[in-house]
C-alpha cells in the first residue's frame, strides 16, 4: 500500500520551499504519494488523510517558529501528532519544545524517508507531562 505524505512548509525567502520540494522528491522516490502545502493551505482537519506529515519552517529571531502562519497552524496540529509519523525540517535549528511547554506531553514515533539512503527513525516525547 502506498503511503500518503503531506509536506507542509512556510518560507519567507524561498530556502525552506526548496527544502520542502527536496523532501517531497525524496518521499516520492521512496514510493510515497506526496502532497505539498504551504502552511496557509494546511490544517489539523487534513491530518487523517495522510500516513505521514513533514513540517518545515525556518527559525525566526531566537529560534522561534514563524508566528503569523506557521506557528498557529502547527499549534492546531499538535493534538493530532501523538503516535503519528512526522518529520521536521528547517533552514536553521528548530526548537519546538517552546511551543509545547504549556501543553500535555506529545509522543511522536515514526520514520519518513527523506532521500535515498536516509530514513531517520525516532521516538521523541515533547512538552511537559503535567
Secondary structure, 3 states (H helix, E strand, C coil): CCCEEEEEEECCCCHHHHHHHHHHHHHHHCCCEEEEEEHHHCCHHHHHHCCEEEEEECCECCCECCCCCHHHHHHHHHHHCCCCEEEEECCCCCCCHHHHCCCCCEEEEEEEEEECCEEEEEEEEECCCC
